[in-house]
């Protein structure tokens, strides 16, 4: 079965979001490297905690869209919906903007669009085993 257009659009939007996040992360890292003397006034433990919180936010923002793309390609309905909900949740928490509406419509499209649902729920053909295949 061919992938529905709605799923291709969702994958493309999530891919664009991921590219935007990676570019933003690159600018953040460049800014941190250029202004590293600003952080030297703080104790080492505070610096580690600050950069660890940034790394955790990056992972929480970047991982769910990438996993959603991966599970759409792998035709897994439950995991696609799960990670799409996580993407919506983390977008709501960390990036409050118009993107939340886009994620909400993408989630509704996944839940309500019948061809997309059928595509994600389809199973591969089951292999039939003969006695000769099972014989040691």
C-alpha positions as CSV (number, residue, x, y, z in Angstrom):
1,X,0.0,0.0,0.0
2,X,1.3,3.5,-0.9
3,X,1.8,6.0,1.9
4,X,-1.0,8.5,2.0
5,X,-0.2,12.2,1.2
6,X,-1.2,13.3,4.7
7,X,1.5,11.1,6.2
8,X,4.1,12.5,3.8
9,X,3.0,16.0,4.7
10,X,3.3,15.2,8.4
11,X,6.7,13.7,7.9
12,X,7.9,16.7,5.9
13,X,6.6,19.1,8.6
14,X,8.3,17.2,11.4
15,X,11.5,17.0,9.3
16,X,11.4,20.8,8.8
17,X,10.9,21.3,12.5
18,X,13.8,19.0,13.3
19,X,16.1,20.8,10.9
20,X,15.1,24.2,12.4
21,X,15.8,22.8,15.9
22,X,19.3,21.5,14.8
23,X,20.2,24.9,13.3
24,X,19.0,26.6,16.5
25,X,21.1,24.2,18.5
26,X,24.2,25.0,16.3
27,X,23.7,28.7,16.9
28,X,23.3,28.1,20.6
29,X,26.5,26.1,20.8
30,X,28.4,28.7,18.8
31,X,27.1,31.4,21.1
32,X,28.2,29.4,24.2
33,X,31.7,28.9,22.7
34,X,32.1,32.5,21.8
35,X,30.9,33.7,25.2
36,X,32.6,31.0,27.3
37,X,34.2,33.6,29.5
38,X,30.8,34.7,30.7
39,X,30.3,31.3,32.3
40,X,33.7,31.1,34.0
41,X,32.5,33.3,36.9
42,X,30.1,30.6,38.1
43,X,31.2,27.5,40.1
44,X,31.9,24.4,38.0
45,X,28.9,22.6,39.5
46,X,26.5,25.4,38.4
47,X,28.0,25.3,34.9
48,X,27.5,21.6,34.7
49,X,23.9,21.8,35.9
50,X,23.2,24.6,33.4
51,X,24.6,22.8,30.4
52,X,23.0,19.5,31.5
53,X,19.6,21.2,31.6
54,X,20.2,22.6,28.1
55,X,21.2,19.2,26.8
56,X,18.1,17.6,28.4
57,X,15.9,20.2,26.8
58,X,17.5,19.6,23.4
59,X,16.9,15.9,23.7
60,X,13.3,16.4,24.8
61,X,12.6,18.8,21.9
62,X,14.5,16.8,19.2
63,X,13.8,13.2,20.0
64,X,10.0,12.9,19.7
65,X,9.7,14.4,16.2
66,X,12.5,12.2,14.9
67,X,11.0,9.1,16.5
68,X,7.6,10.0,15.1
69,X,9.2,10.2,11.6
70,X,10.9,6.9,12.2
71,X,7.7,5.1,13.3
72,X,5.6,6.6,10.4
73,X,8.2,5.0,8.1
74,X,8.1,1.8,10.0
75,X,4.2,1.7,9.9
76,X,3.7,1.5,13.7
77,X,0.4,3.2,14.6
78,X,0.5,3.1,18.4
79,X,4.1,4.3,18.6
80,X,3.5,7.0,16.0
81,X,0.5,8.3,18.0
82,X,2.5,8.1,21.3
83,X,5.4,10.1,20.0
84,X,3.2,12.6,18.2
85,X,1.5,13.3,21.6
86,X,4.9,13.6,23.2
87,X,6.0,16.0,20.4
88,X,2.8,18.1,21.0
89,X,3.4,18.1,24.8
90,X,7.1,19.0,24.6
91,X,6.4,21.7,22.0
92,X,3.7,23.1,24.2
93,X,6.1,23.2,27.2
94,X,9.4,24.3,25.5
95,X,8.4,26.2,22.3
96,X,5.1,28.0,23.0
97,X,4.2,29.4,19.5
98,X,2.1,28.8,16.5
99,X,3.8,25.4,16.0
100,X,1.5,24.0,18.7
101,X,-1.5,24.5,16.4
102,X,0.3,22.7,13.6
103,X,1.1,19.8,15.9
104,X,-2.4,19.6,17.1
105,X,-3.7,19.4,13.5
106,X,-1.1,16.8,12.6
107,X,-2.2,14.7,15.6
108,X,-5.9,15.1,14.6
109,X,-5.0,14.1,11.1
110,X,-3.3,11.0,12.3
111,X,-6.2,10.1,14.5
112,X,-9.0,10.9,12.1
113,X,-7.7,10.2,8.6
114,X,-8.8,6.7,7.7
115,X,-6.3,5.9,4.9
116,X,-3.4,7.0,7.2
117,X,-4.7,4.9,10.0
118,X,-5.0,1.9,7.7
119,X,-1.5,2.4,6.3
120,X,0.0,2.6,9.8
121,X,-2.0,-0.4,11.1
122,X,-1.2,-2.7,8.2
123,X,0.8,-5.8,9.0
124,X,3.4,-7.4,6.8
125,X,2.6,-10.8,5.3
126,X,2.9,-13.6,7.8
127,X,5.4,-16.2,6.8
128,X,4.1,-19.8,6.6
129,X,6.4,-22.4,8.0
130,X,6.5,-26.0,6.8
131,X,7.7,-29.0,8.8
132,X,10.9,-29.0,6.8
133,X,11.7,-25.4,7.9
134,X,11.2,-26.3,11.5
135,X,13.1,-29.5,11.4
136,X,16.6,-29.4,13.0
